[in-house]
Amino acid sequence: MTLNIPGIKTDITKEEINSLIDTIISKDVLLTNSGNLIKKSAVQVTQGQVVKFDVT
């Protein structure tokens, strides 16, 4: 399963990420077709810049 969380703060720490995922798992916040989440697998934080182009 992939979970995207937009608007995450840029200075988030590893500890905060672990705490968030632990809470999501322990509180059964998400239910998949396979059932409840049971463990963490991987985390990837992607920080990017939005560039707007005028296409008139």
C-alpha distances in whole Angstrom, upper triangle without the diagonal:
4,7,10,13,16,20,19,22,23,25,22,22,20,21,20,16,17,18,16,13,15,16,13,13,16,17,14,13,10,10,8,10,10,11,11,9,12,11,10,10,10,11,13,15,17,20,22,25,26,29,30,33,35,35,38
4,7,10,13,16,16,19,20,21,19,20,18,20,18,15,16,17,15,12,15,16,13,14,17,18,16,14,11,12,11,13,14,15,14,12,14,13,11,10,10,9,10,12,13,17,18,21,22,25,27,29,32,32,35
4,7,10,13,12,16,17,19,16,18,17,18,16,13,14,15,12,10,14,14,11,12,16,16,14,12,10,12,11,15,15,15,14,12,15,14,12,12,11,9,10,11,12,15,17,20,20,24,25,28,31,32,35
4,6,10,10,13,15,17,15,17,16,18,16,13,15,16,13,12,16,16,13,15,19,18,17,14,13,15,15,18,19,19,18,15,18,17,15,14,13,10,10,9,10,12,14,16,17,20,22,25,28,28,31
4,7,7,10,12,15,12,15,15,17,14,11,14,15,11,12,15,15,12,15,18,17,17,14,13,17,17,20,21,21,19,17,19,18,16,16,14,11,11,10,10,12,14,16,16,20,22,25,28,29,32
4,6,9,11,14,13,16,17,19,16,14,17,17,14,15,19,18,16,19,22,21,21,17,17,20,20,23,25,24,23,21,23,22,19,20,17,14,13,10,10,10,11,13,13,17,18,21,24,26,28
4,6,9,12,11,15,17,18,15,14,17,17,15,16,20,19,18,21,23,22,23,19,20,23,24,27,28,27,25,23,25,24,21,22,19,16,14,11,11,10,11,12,12,16,18,21,24,26,29
4,6,9,8,11,13,14,11,10,14,14,12,14,17,16,16,19,21,21,21,18,19,22,23,26,27,26,24,22,23,22,19,19,17,13,12,9,10,9,11,13,15,18,21,24,27,29,32
4,6,6,10,12,14,11,11,15,15,13,16,18,18,18,21,23,23,24,21,22,25,26,30,31,30,27,24,26,24,21,22,19,15,14,10,11,10,12,14,15,19,21,25,28,30,33
4,6,9,12,14,12,12,16,17,15,17,20,20,20,23,25,25,26,24,24,28,28,32,32,32,29,26,27,25,21,22,19,15,13,9,10,7,10,12,14,18,21,24,27,30,33
4,6,10,11,10,11,14,15,15,17,19,20,20,23,25,25,26,24,25,29,30,33,33,32,29,26,27,24,21,22,19,15,14,11,12,10,13,15,18,21,24,28,31,33,36
4,7,8,6,7,11,11,11,13,15,16,17,19,21,21,23,21,22,25,26,30,30,29,26,23,23,21,18,18,16,12,12,9,12,11,15,17,20,23,26,29,33,35,38
4,5,5,6,9,10,11,13,14,15,17,19,20,21,23,22,23,26,27,30,30,29,25,22,22,19,16,17,15,12,12,10,13,14,17,20,23,26,29,33,36,38,41
4,5,5,6,9,10,11,12,14,15,17,18,20,21,20,21,24,25,28,27,26,23,20,19,16,13,14,12,10,11,10,14,15,19,22,24,28,31,34,38,39,43
4,5,5,6,9,10,10,12,14,15,16,18,20,19,21,24,25,29,27,26,23,19,19,16,13,15,14,12,14,13,17,18,22,25,27,31,34,37,40,42,45
4,5,5,6,9,10,11,12,14,15,16,18,17,19,22,24,27,27,25,22,19,19,16,14,16,14,12,13,12,16,16,20,23,25,29,31,35,38,40,43
4,5,5,6,9,10,11,12,14,15,17,16,16,20,21,24,23,22,19,16,16,14,11,13,11,8,10,10,13,15,18,21,23,27,30,33,36,38,41
4,5,5,6,9,10,11,12,14,15,15,16,19,20,24,22,21,18,14,14,11,9,11,10,9,12,12,16,18,22,25,27,31,33,37,40,41,44
4,6,5,6,9,10,10,12,14,14,16,19,20,24,23,21,18,15,14,13,11,14,14,12,15,15,18,20,23,26,28,32,34,38,41,42,46
4,5,5,6,9,10,11,12,11,13,16,18,22,21,19,16,13,14,13,11,14,13,11,14,13,17,18,21,24,26,29,32,35,38,39,42
4,5,5,6,9,10,11,10,11,14,15,19,18,16,13,10,11,9,7,10,10,9,12,13,16,19,22,25,27,30,32,36,39,40,43
4,6,5,6,8,10,10,12,15,16,20,19,16,13,10,10,8,8,12,13,12,16,17,20,22,26,29,30,34,36,39,43,44,47
4,5,5,6,8,8,11,14,16,20,19,17,13,11,11,11,11,15,15,15,18,18,21,23,26,29,30,34,36,39,42,43,46
4,6,6,6,5,7,10,13,16,16,14,10,8,10,10,10,13,14,14,16,17,20,22,25,28,29,32,34,37,40,41,44
4,6,5,7,8,10,12,15,14,11,8,6,6,7,8,12,14,14,17,19,22,24,27,30,31,35,37,40,43,44,46
4,6,8,10,12,14,18,16,13,10,9,8,10,11,15,17,17,20,22,25,27,30,33,34,38,40,43,46,47,49
4,5,9,11,14,17,17,13,10,10,11,12,14,17,19,19,22,22,25,27,30,33,34,37,39,42,45,46,48
4,6,7,10,13,13,10,6,7,9,11,13,16,18,18,21,22,25,27,30,33,33,37,38,41,44,44,47
4,7,10,14,14,11,8,9,11,13,14,17,18,17,20,20,23,25,27,30,30,34,35,38,40,41,44
4,7,10,11,9,7,7,10,12,13,15,16,16,19,20,22,24,26,29,29,33,34,37,39,39,42
4,7,8,6,5,7,10,13,14,16,18,19,21,22,24,27,29,32,32,35,36,39,41,41,44
4,5,5,6,7,11,13,14,15,17,18,20,22,24,27,28,31,31,34,35,38,40,40,43
4,6,8,10,13,15,17,17,19,21,23,25,26,29,31,34,33,36,37,39,42,41,44
4,7,8,11,13,15,15,18,20,22,25,27,30,32,35,35,38,39,42,44,44,46
4,7,9,12,14,16,19,20,23,25,27,30,32,35,36,39,40,43,45,45,48
4,6,10,12,14,17,18,21,23,25,28,31,34,34,38,39,42,44,45,47
4,6,8,10,13,15,18,20,22,26,28,31,32,35,37,40,43,43,46
4,7,10,13,15,18,21,24,27,30,33,34,38,40,43,46,46,49
4,6,10,12,16,18,21,24,28,31,32,36,38,41,44,45,48
4,6,8,12,15,18,21,24,28,29,33,35,38,41,42,45
4,7,10,14,17,20,23,27,28,31,34,37,40,40,44
4,7,10,13,16,19,23,25,28,31,34,37,38,41
4,7,10,13,16,20,22,25,28,31,34,35,39
4,6,10,13,16,19,22,25,27,31,32,35
4,6,10,13,16,19,22,25,29,30,33
4,6,10,12,16,19,21,25,26,30
4,7,10,13,16,19,23,25,28
4,7,10,13,16,19,21,25
4,6,10,13,16,19,22
4,6,10,13,15,19
4,7,10,12,16
4,7,9,12
4,6,9
4,6
4
